[in-house]
Amino acid sequence: MKNKIMLVVNKSEGLKNKVYKKDGKTTKYGICYEIHKKWLNDQGIFSAQEITLEIKELFDNEVFYKPMKIDSIRDIDLAYNVYDMGYNSGKSTAIKILQECINLFLDKEIDVDGGIGKLTLEALNSVLESSSKKVLISIYIKARKAKYIDILQEYRYSKQHTDKHLMNCLISWNRRCRRIA
């Protein structure tokens, strides 16, 4: 499951072996140096130019995949969407959306705290083992798209991006919201 998820996410993120500026920040292999500077410095990486594919693999695993407990999500389509949302918009955002979606199926709601602990996993697995599995995945994908629209509206109000740039983001982000199985 992990290899397939990484393959699809890496295709979206791009494995560019060059440093480029995105929103004023330096990025290589989909890793923004300024945002992840502390983790990179701990690995002995002190500029975006020094990021290698090996560092990218370690980064993906240690910063996103393991902390988000993606292997504990027992459906590849949901696991992909949660991981990709976390990679693209932040781990806490991805998990909060998941928790909100899970709560639609529960009598007793779980906390929407952005952490994926025992209670979230138990609730998630109960929904995935029920007849509501496909509905949960569809709702998560729709909630993910709605979050992207919220982000784009914030960007638009800030007037720091052109409408063309925002439209390109919308198209790109919508392509990522899908099933991969």
N, CA, C and O of each residue as an XYZ file, in Angstrom:
724
protein
N       0.828     -1.194      0.000
C       0.000      0.000      0.000
C       0.872      1.258      0.000
O       0.619      2.196     -0.755
N       1.897      1.269      0.849
C       2.744      2.453      0.974
C       3.391      2.821     -0.359
O       3.404      3.993     -0.738
N       3.924      1.836     -1.070
C       4.600      2.124     -2.342
C       3.655      2.752     -3.353
O       4.031      3.690     -4.056
N       2.427      2.240     -3.432
C       1.465      2.792     -4.386
C       1.097      4.226     -4.007
O       1.023      5.101     -4.869
N       0.870      4.458     -2.730
C       0.532      5.814     -2.271
C       1.671      6.775     -2.595
O       1.440      7.857     -3.136
N       2.897      6.383     -2.266
C       4.060      7.248     -2.520
C       4.229      7.522     -4.013
O       4.559      8.641     -4.404
N       4.007      6.518     -4.837
C       4.132      6.687     -6.282
C       3.160      7.755     -6.792
O       3.541      8.632     -7.567
N       1.912      7.671     -6.352
C       0.894      8.627     -6.806
C       1.182     10.029     -6.263
O       1.086     11.010     -7.000
N       1.534     10.127     -4.983
C       1.820     11.446     -4.387
C       3.052     12.067     -5.034
O       3.057     13.258     -5.343
N       4.091     11.270     -5.239
C       5.309     11.801     -5.866
C       5.044     12.285     -7.283
O       5.661     13.248     -7.739
N       4.137     11.627     -7.976
C       3.780     12.080     -9.326
C       3.109     13.456     -9.257
O       3.355     14.315    -10.104
N       2.265     13.657     -8.248
C       1.593     14.955     -8.076
C       2.563     16.031     -7.614
O       2.540     17.156     -8.113
N       3.411     15.680     -6.660
C       4.357     16.645     -6.092
C       5.482     16.968     -7.067
O       6.030     18.070     -7.059
N       5.811     16.010     -7.889
C       6.915     16.199     -8.824
C       8.235     15.868     -8.166
O       8.502     16.288     -7.040
N       9.048     15.127     -8.860
C      10.371     14.769     -8.337
C      11.417     15.568     -9.094
O      12.296     15.008     -9.748
N      11.308     16.867     -8.995
C      12.222     17.746     -9.720
C      13.567     17.801     -9.018
O      13.659     18.150     -7.841
N      14.610     17.448     -9.763
C      15.968     17.464     -9.226
C      16.584     18.846     -9.416
O      17.741     18.984     -9.812
N      15.794     19.842     -9.129
C      16.304     21.214     -9.178
C      15.574     22.017     -8.122
O      14.449     21.696     -7.737
N      16.216     23.038     -7.673
C      15.618     23.918     -6.677
C      14.787     24.957     -7.421
O      15.242     25.547     -8.401
N      13.575     25.171     -6.949
C      12.745     26.208     -7.547
C      12.048     26.978     -6.437
O      11.876     26.486     -5.321
N      11.654     28.192     -6.773
C      10.950     29.051     -5.815
C       9.456     28.861     -6.007
O       8.944     28.901     -7.125
N       8.770     28.655     -4.892
C       7.318     28.540     -4.918
C       6.796     29.402     -3.781
O       7.089     29.143     -2.614
N       6.032     30.415     -4.116
C       5.523     31.359     -3.112
C       6.650     31.933     -2.259
O       6.489     32.133     -1.055
N       7.796     32.197     -2.895
C       8.926     32.808     -2.214
C       9.761     31.857     -1.375
O      10.680     32.286     -0.678
N       9.449     30.575     -1.435
C      10.184     29.580     -0.649
C      10.891     28.612     -1.586
O      10.398     28.317     -2.675
N      12.056     28.117     -1.153
C      12.829     27.202     -1.990
C      12.374     25.767     -1.762
O      12.214     25.315     -0.628
N      12.170     25.062     -2.875
C      11.630     23.708     -2.842
C      12.450     22.802     -3.747
O      12.882     23.210     -4.825
N      12.659     21.571     -3.301
C      13.286     20.539     -4.121
C      12.636     19.214     -3.762
O      12.420     18.922     -2.586
N      12.327     18.421     -4.758
C      11.649     17.133     -4.574
C      10.368     17.279     -3.749
O      10.006     16.371     -3.002
N       9.685     18.411     -3.881
C       8.438     18.625     -3.158
C       8.609     19.012     -1.699
O       7.622     19.122     -0.973
N       9.849     19.222     -1.254
C      10.113     19.593      0.142
C      10.478     21.070      0.194
O      11.457     21.499     -0.416
N       9.690     21.836      0.919
C       9.968     23.261      1.086
C      10.982     23.426      2.212
O      10.706     23.099      3.366
N      12.158     23.936      1.860
C      13.238     24.058      2.835
C      12.848     24.935      4.021
O      13.084     24.559      5.169
N      12.260     26.087      3.763
C      11.955     27.027      4.848
C      10.929     26.456      5.835
O      11.037     26.683      7.040
N       9.956     25.733      5.337
C       8.930     25.171      6.214
C       9.492     24.031      7.067
O       9.117     23.881      8.230
N      10.384     23.235      6.491
C      10.892     22.036      7.176
C      12.367     22.163      7.547
O      13.082     21.165      7.643
N      12.811     23.393      7.752
C      14.224     23.673      8.016
C      14.763     22.922      9.235
O      15.856     22.358      9.175
N      14.021     22.908     10.327
C      14.518     22.244     11.542
C      14.774     20.759     11.284
O      15.842     20.244     11.615
N      13.796     20.073     10.694
C      13.963     18.645     10.428
C      15.143     18.421      9.484
O      15.969     17.538      9.716
N      15.221     19.217      8.426
C      16.316     19.077      7.457
C      17.663     19.347      8.114
O      18.619     18.604      7.890
N      17.750     20.401      8.925
C      19.003     20.699      9.633
C      19.411     19.542     10.536
O      20.596     19.224     10.638
N      18.438     18.908     11.192
C      18.728     17.744     12.036
C      19.313     16.584     11.227
O      20.000     15.722     11.777
N      19.039     16.568      9.923
C      19.574     15.527      9.038
C      20.889     15.962      8.386
O      21.461     15.229      7.579
N      21.362     17.154      8.739
C      22.598     17.666      8.152
C      22.393     18.364      6.823
O      23.344     18.542      6.062
N      21.159     18.763      6.533
C      20.820     19.462      5.288
C      20.618     20.936      5.631
O      19.753     21.281      6.436
N      21.435     21.815      5.006
C      21.397     23.234      5.355
C      21.006     24.139      4.188
O      21.105     25.362      4.288
N      20.565     23.540      3.088
C      20.010     24.309      1.968
C      19.176     23.356      1.121
O      19.362     22.140      1.164
N      18.261     23.924      0.356
C      17.416     23.096     -0.508
C      18.253     22.327     -1.530
O      17.889     21.218     -1.923
N      19.367     22.908     -1.958
C      20.220     22.246     -2.945
C      20.736     20.899     -2.448
O      21.020     20.016     -3.256
N      20.860     20.728     -1.143
C      21.422     19.506     -0.561
C      20.409     18.368     -0.422
O      20.792     17.251     -0.071
N      19.144     18.622     -0.684
C      18.120     17.581     -0.541
C      18.313     16.538     -1.640
O      18.368     16.871     -2.823
N      18.414     15.281     -1.235
C      18.583     14.159     -2.167
C      17.311     13.314     -2.169
O      16.425     13.511     -1.337
N      17.228     12.377     -3.103
C      16.088     11.458     -3.122
C      16.038     10.617     -1.847
O      14.959     10.303     -1.344
N      17.205     10.257     -1.332
C      17.243      9.476     -0.091
C      16.660     10.284      1.072
O      15.913      9.753      1.893
N      17.007     11.564      1.130
C      16.454     12.438      2.174
C      14.951     12.585      1.974
O      14.195     12.578      2.946
N      14.509     12.717      0.728
C      13.076     12.831      0.454
C      12.325     11.600      0.958
O      11.274     11.734      1.584
N      12.849     10.407      0.694
C      12.194      9.181      1.169
C      12.115      9.157      2.693
O      11.076      8.818      3.260
N      13.207      9.516      3.351
C      13.231      9.565      4.813
C      12.242     10.613      5.325
O      11.488     10.363      6.265
N      12.256     11.777      4.700
C      11.347     12.872      5.052
C       9.893     12.423      4.948
O       9.118     12.584      5.890
N       9.525     11.856      3.792
C       8.141     11.415      3.586
C       7.708     10.456      4.688
O       6.606     10.566      5.226
N       8.584      9.520      5.014
C       8.264      8.494      5.999
C       8.213      9.057      7.420
O       7.265      8.798      8.161
N       9.229      9.820      7.792
C       9.360     10.284      9.177
C       8.490     11.498      9.507
O       8.026     11.639     10.639
N       8.271     12.366      8.536
C       7.525     13.603      8.802
C       6.027     13.425      8.563
O       5.218     14.056      9.243
N       5.649     12.578      7.612
C       4.232     12.431      7.274
C       3.682     11.019      7.470
O       2.738     10.830      8.237
N       4.250     10.037      6.796
C       3.642      8.709      6.744
C       3.485      8.076      8.133
O       2.387      7.670      8.513
N       4.578      7.996      8.879
C       4.508      7.372     10.213
C       3.668      8.188     11.200
O       2.786      7.624     11.848
N       3.912      9.506     11.336
C       3.119     10.275     12.307
C       1.614     10.267     12.009
O       0.799     10.369     12.926
N       1.248     10.145     10.730
C      -0.167     10.122     10.358
C      -0.751      8.711     10.447
O      -1.944      8.509     10.223
N       0.104      7.736     10.777
C      -0.309      6.332     10.936
C      -1.073      5.825      9.714
O      -2.112      5.178      9.839
N      -0.545      6.127      8.546
C      -1.216      5.771      7.295
C      -1.392      4.264      7.163
O      -2.408      3.814      6.633
N      -0.430      3.474      7.629
C      -0.565      2.015      7.559
C      -1.737      1.497      8.386
O      -2.188      0.373      8.169
N      -2.236      2.290      9.325
C      -3.372      1.874     10.158
C      -4.714      2.163      9.495
O      -5.754      1.726      9.987
N      -4.700      2.888      8.393
C      -5.934      3.179      7.652
C      -6.125      2.032      6.667
O      -5.351      1.887      5.721
N      -7.140      1.230      6.885
C      -7.291     -0.048      6.190
C      -7.966      0.026      4.827
O      -8.543     -0.959      4.368
N      -7.901      1.148      4.196
C      -8.422      1.291      2.833
C      -7.447      2.159      2.058
O      -7.121      3.265      2.487
N      -6.982      1.667      0.923
C      -5.937      2.392      0.179
C      -6.427      3.741     -0.334
O      -5.661      4.705     -0.338
N      -7.678      3.833     -0.765
C      -8.178      5.111     -1.278
C      -8.252      6.163     -0.175
O      -7.871      7.316     -0.380
N      -8.739      5.763      0.985
C      -8.803      6.706      2.099
C      -7.400      7.029      2.602
O      -7.089      8.187      2.882
N      -6.553      6.005      2.715
C      -5.170      6.220      3.172
C      -4.452      7.199      2.247
O      -3.771      8.111      2.714
N      -4.604      7.011      0.937
C      -3.982      7.924     -0.037
C      -4.488      9.353      0.164
O      -3.689     10.286      0.241
N      -5.799      9.530      0.248
C      -6.363     10.876      0.350
C      -5.966     11.571      1.644
O      -5.702     12.773      1.642
N      -5.920     10.834      2.748
C      -5.496     11.429      4.019
C      -4.018     11.815      3.940
O      -3.638     12.919      4.328
N      -3.188     10.896      3.434
C      -1.751     11.179      3.332
C      -1.494     12.366      2.399
O      -0.752     13.282      2.750
N      -2.103     12.350      1.220
C      -1.864     13.409      0.243
C      -2.357     14.755      0.763
O      -1.710     15.780      0.545
N      -3.490     14.757      1.446
C      -3.992     16.003      2.036
C      -3.018     16.499      3.097
O      -2.738     17.695      3.178
N      -2.506     15.590      3.902
C      -1.531     15.970      4.923
C      -0.265     16.523      4.313
O       0.292     17.509      4.796
N       0.189     15.881      3.245
C       1.415     16.312      2.567
C       1.218     17.686      1.938
O       2.130     18.513      1.936
N       0.039     17.919      1.411
C      -0.238     19.141      0.672
C      -0.717     20.293      1.566
O      -0.423     21.454      1.282
N      -1.448     19.985      2.638
C      -2.063     21.050      3.442
C      -1.817     20.936      4.940
O      -2.354     21.725      5.717
N      -1.025     19.979      5.344
C      -0.706     19.824      6.757
C      -1.361     18.605      7.385
O      -2.522     18.293      7.121
N      -0.585     17.923      8.222
C      -1.062     16.687      8.866
C      -2.320     16.931      9.690
O      -3.295     16.189      9.574
N      -2.300     17.960     10.512
C      -3.432     18.234     11.395
C      -4.705     18.519     10.599
O      -5.786     18.057     10.966
N      -4.579     19.271      9.520
C      -5.733     19.566      8.665
C      -6.326     18.279      8.111
O      -7.541     18.087      8.153
N      -5.479     17.397      7.593
C      -5.946     16.135      7.005
C      -6.653     15.269      8.039
O      -7.690     14.672      7.749
N      -6.098     15.198      9.236
C      -6.676     14.357     10.285
C      -7.965     14.974     10.825
O      -8.915     14.246     11.114
N      -8.018     16.298     10.966
C      -9.256     16.944     11.429
C     -10.400     16.680     10.451
O     -11.524     16.402     10.867
N     -10.111     16.767      9.159
C     -11.146     16.476      8.161
C     -11.597     15.026      8.299
O     -12.793     14.740      8.237
N     -10.654     14.115      8.484
C     -10.998     12.700      8.675
C     -11.883     12.530      9.909
O     -12.894     11.830      9.853
N     -11.514     13.158     11.010
C     -12.298     13.043     12.246
C     -13.710     13.611     12.066
O     -14.679     13.034     12.558
N     -13.824     14.738     11.364
C     -15.151     15.310     11.101
C     -15.995     14.349     10.271
O     -17.188     14.185     10.523
N     -15.373     13.718      9.284
C     -16.094     12.765      8.432
C     -16.502     11.523      9.220
O     -17.625     11.040      9.072
N     -15.616     11.008     10.046
C     -15.930      9.836     10.878
C     -17.120     10.145     11.782
O     -18.004      9.306     11.954
N     -17.143     11.341     12.355
C     -18.214     11.716     13.290
C     -19.597     11.678     12.657
O     -20.593     11.552     13.370
N     -19.680     11.782     11.353
C     -20.976     11.701     10.677
C     -21.616     10.327     10.838
O     -22.825     10.179     10.660
N     -20.812      9.325     11.174
C     -21.293      7.947     11.252
C     -21.407      7.424     12.687
O     -21.790      6.271     12.884
N     -21.086      8.238     13.682
C     -21.020      7.771     15.066
C     -22.152      8.330     15.919
O     -22.622      9.446     15.696
N     -22.578      7.543     16.893
C     -23.532      8.039     17.889
C     -22.813      8.941     18.884
O     -23.330      9.988     19.274
N     -21.608      8.522     19.295
C     -20.792      9.310     20.223
C     -19.579      9.811     19.451
O     -18.719      9.027     19.051
N     -19.516     11.118     19.245
C     -18.456     11.695     18.418
C     -17.093     11.620     19.094
O     -16.981     11.637     20.320
N     -16.059     11.534     18.257
C     -14.679     11.622     18.731
C     -14.247     13.086     18.663
O     -14.845     13.884     17.941
N     -13.214     13.430     19.413
C     -12.691     14.797     19.378
C     -12.069     15.084     18.016
O     -11.394     14.234     17.435
N     -12.305     16.282     17.521
C     -11.674     16.743     16.283
C     -10.478     17.576     16.721
O     -10.566     18.793     16.884
N      -9.349     16.879     16.908
C      -8.158     17.525     17.460
C      -6.940     17.461     16.542
O      -5.883     17.996     16.876
N      -7.082     16.809     15.392
C      -5.965     16.731     14.453
C      -4.936     15.678     14.790
O      -3.917     15.568     14.108
N      -5.184     14.895     15.838
C      -4.270     13.809     16.198
C      -4.899     12.467     15.876
O      -6.105     12.287     16.045
N      -4.094     11.528     15.417
C      -4.646     10.223     15.057
C      -4.201      9.187     16.089
O      -3.206      8.483     15.917
N      -4.980      9.126     17.164
C      -4.680      8.205     18.248
C      -5.613      7.014     18.249
O      -6.299      6.728     17.267
N      -5.620      6.328     19.378
C      -6.381      5.087     19.531
C      -7.876      5.281     19.248
O      -8.474      4.483     18.526
N      -8.482      6.327     19.807
C      -9.923      6.537     19.631
C     -10.284      6.826     18.175
O     -11.277      6.313     17.661
N      -9.478      7.643     17.524
C      -9.731      7.937     16.106
C      -9.612      6.667     15.275
O     -10.464      6.400     14.427
N      -8.565      5.883     15.509
C      -8.372      4.649     14.731
C      -9.480      3.634     14.992
O      -9.944      2.978     14.060
N      -9.908      3.497     16.238
C     -11.013      2.577     16.547
C     -12.291      3.010     15.838
O     -12.989      2.188     15.244
N     -12.592      4.301     15.903
C     -13.793      4.817     15.245
C     -13.687      4.655     13.732
O     -14.646      4.251     13.075
N     -12.522      4.971     13.186
C     -12.306      4.829     11.749
C     -12.509      3.385     11.314
O     -13.219      3.121     10.343
N     -11.894      2.456     12.021
C     -12.001      1.054     11.636
C     -13.425      0.533     11.758
O     -13.841     -0.322     10.976
N     -14.179      1.041     12.733
C     -15.579      0.605     12.840
C     -16.383      1.062     11.620
O     -17.248      0.332     11.137
N     -16.100      2.264     11.126
C     -16.802      2.745      9.928
C     -16.322      1.980      8.693
O     -17.129      1.602      7.844
N     -15.006      1.749      8.592
C     -14.477      1.029      7.427
C     -14.970     -0.415      7.367
O     -15.051     -0.994      6.284
N     -15.299     -0.999      8.512
C     -15.795     -2.376      8.547
C     -17.303     -2.444      8.348
O     -17.872     -3.534      8.289
N     -17.947     -1.303      8.245
C     -19.403     -1.260      8.089
C     -19.771     -1.066      6.615
O     -18.911     -0.969      5.739
N     -21.060     -1.017      6.385
C     -21.542     -0.789      5.017
C     -21.348      0.668      4.590
O     -21.652      1.021      3.450
N     -20.850      1.508      5.482
C     -20.658      2.938      5.188
C     -19.276      3.265      4.639
O     -18.966      4.435      4.418
N     -18.450      2.265      4.418
C     -17.060      2.474      3.985
C     -16.961      3.361      2.741
O     -16.229      4.351      2.744
N     -17.688      3.016      1.686
C     -17.597      3.785      0.435
C     -18.101      5.210      0.617
O     -17.571      6.148      0.022
N     -19.118      5.361      1.436
C     -19.667      6.696      1.687
C     -18.642      7.550      2.429
O     -18.469      8.726      2.112
N     -17.959      6.961      3.420
C     -16.925      7.695      4.159
C     -15.846      8.201      3.206
O     -15.433      9.357      3.291
N     -15.393      7.344      2.307
C     -14.342      7.739      1.364
C     -14.829      8.876      0.470
O     -14.106      9.848      0.251
N     -16.040      8.762     -0.041
C     -16.594      9.824     -0.901
C     -16.743     11.136     -0.143
O     -16.440     12.205     -0.675
N     -17.205     11.053      1.089
C     -17.370     12.269      1.894
C     -16.014     12.905      2.176
O     -15.881     14.127      2.125
N     -15.001     12.081      2.476
C     -13.669     12.636      2.737
C     -13.149     13.372      1.501
O     -12.612     14.474      1.612
N     -13.307     12.769      0.337
C     -12.837     13.403     -0.898
C     -13.561     14.732     -1.121
O     -12.933     15.720     -1.503
N     -14.862     14.765     -0.888
C     -15.629     16.014     -1.048
C     -15.219     17.059     -0.005
O     -15.105     18.243     -0.321
N     -15.000     16.622      1.226
C     -14.571     17.553      2.280
C     -13.189     18.113      1.966
O     -12.901     19.278      2.240
N     -12.352     17.280      1.398
C     -11.014     17.718      0.994
C     -11.110     18.810     -0.077
O     -10.417     19.825     -0.001
N     -11.963     18.597     -1.061
C     -12.157     19.605     -2.112
C     -12.698     20.904     -1.525
O     -12.276     21.991     -1.922
N     -13.625     20.795     -0.585
C     -14.191     21.993      0.054
C     -13.107     22.761      0.806
O     -13.094     23.992      0.785
N     -12.207     22.053      1.464
C     -11.106     22.713      2.180
C     -10.210     23.464      1.202
O      -9.773     24.580      1.482
N      -9.941     22.850      0.060
C      -9.116     23.521     -0.948
C      -9.783     24.803     -1.439
O      -9.104     25.803     -1.671
N     -11.096     24.781     -1.596
C     -11.815     26.000     -2.018
C     -11.665     27.077     -0.942
O     -11.447     28.246     -1.262
N     -11.781     26.688      0.336
C     -11.580     27.648      1.434
C     -10.181     28.262      1.373
O     -10.017     29.472      1.531
N      -9.181     27.421      1.145
C      -7.793     27.904      1.059
C      -7.651     28.884     -0.101
O      -7.031     29.938      0.042
N      -8.222     28.534     -1.244
C      -8.125     29.410     -2.416
C      -8.825     30.743     -2.176
O      -8.348     31.780     -2.637
N      -9.940     30.730     -1.467
C     -10.625     31.991     -1.162
C      -9.762     32.868     -0.258
O      -9.705     34.085     -0.438
N      -9.094     32.250      0.711
C      -8.176     33.021      1.563
C      -7.059     33.627      0.718
O      -6.704     34.793      0.891
N      -6.510     32.834     -0.191
C      -5.452     33.336     -1.085
C      -5.974     34.498     -1.926
O      -5.278     35.495     -2.117
N      -7.188     34.367     -2.421
C      -7.754     35.405     -3.286
C      -7.944     36.705     -2.509
O      -7.630     37.783     -3.014
N      -8.456     36.606     -1.285
C      -8.651     37.801     -0.463
C      -7.331     38.469     -0.122
O      -7.276     39.687      0.048
N      -6.268     37.682     -0.022
C      -4.956     38.249      0.306
C      -4.367     39.026     -0.871
O      -3.454     39.832     -0.694
N      -4.887     38.783     -2.060
C      -4.449     39.439     -3.303
C      -2.962     39.230     -3.580
O      -2.334     40.046     -4.255
N      -2.400     38.143     -3.063
C      -0.993     37.833     -3.309
C      -0.812     36.906     -4.508
O       0.315     36.626     -4.917
N      -1.921     36.433     -5.068
C      -1.847     35.497     -6.188
C      -2.795     35.953     -7.293
O      -3.844     36.537     -7.021
N      -2.419     35.683     -8.529
C      -3.289     36.014     -9.655
C      -4.417     34.993     -9.736
O      -4.303     33.882     -9.218
N      -5.505     35.383    -10.390
C      -6.610     34.443    -10.588
C      -6.152     33.230    -11.397
O      -6.612     32.113    -11.160
N      -5.253     33.449    -12.346
C      -4.740     32.332    -13.147
C      -3.999     31.337    -12.252
O      -4.176     30.127    -12.388
N      -3.174     31.844    -11.342
C      -2.451     30.970    -10.408
C      -3.439     30.190     -9.538
O      -3.268     28.989     -9.326
N      -4.464     30.868     -9.040
C      -5.449     30.210     -8.192
C      -6.215     29.143     -8.964
O      -6.511     28.078     -8.423
N      -6.536     29.420    -10.218
C      -7.235     28.433    -11.047
C      -6.345     27.214    -11.289
O      -6.822     26.080    -11.255
N      -5.065     27.442    -11.530
C      -4.132     26.322    -11.705
C      -4.042     25.479    -10.434
O      -3.978     24.251    -10.505
N      -4.038     26.136     -9.274
C      -4.037     25.404     -7.997
C      -5.304     24.561     -7.870
O      -5.238     23.389     -7.498
N      -6.450     25.155     -8.176
C      -7.719     24.436     -8.071
C      -7.722     23.194     -8.956
O      -8.121     22.115     -8.519
N      -7.280     23.349    -10.190
C      -7.237     22.207    -11.114
C      -6.291     21.137    -10.590
O      -6.636     19.956    -10.562
N      -5.118     21.544    -10.182
C      -4.116     20.604     -9.674
C      -4.611     19.889     -8.418
O      -4.507     18.667     -8.315
N      -5.145     20.643     -7.473
C      -5.607     20.037     -6.220
C      -6.785     19.103     -6.462
O      -6.867     18.040     -5.846
N      -7.697     19.486     -7.353
C      -8.837     18.609     -7.643
C      -8.398     17.287     -8.259
O      -8.997     16.246     -7.986
N      -7.359     17.319     -9.085
C      -6.835     16.076     -9.672
C      -6.334     15.119     -8.596
O      -6.382     13.901     -8.771
N      -5.860     15.660     -7.503
C      -5.303     14.830     -6.430
C      -6.392     14.162     -5.598
O      -6.124     13.166     -4.925
N      -7.595     14.680     -5.631
C      -8.708     14.158     -4.819
C      -9.412     13.048     -5.589
O     -10.351     13.302     -6.343
N      -8.947     11.808     -5.392
C      -9.497     10.702     -6.184
C      -9.196      9.369     -5.532
O      -8.496      9.280     -4.523
N      -9.743      8.351     -6.137
C      -9.462      6.975     -5.722
C      -8.275      6.473     -6.536
O      -8.102      6.864     -7.691
N      -7.458      5.611     -5.939
C      -6.290      5.090     -6.661
C      -6.294      3.571     -6.773
O      -5.436      2.999     -7.446
N      -7.251      2.910     -6.120
C      -7.278      1.436     -6.146
C      -7.761      0.916     -7.485
O      -7.846     -0.296     -7.682
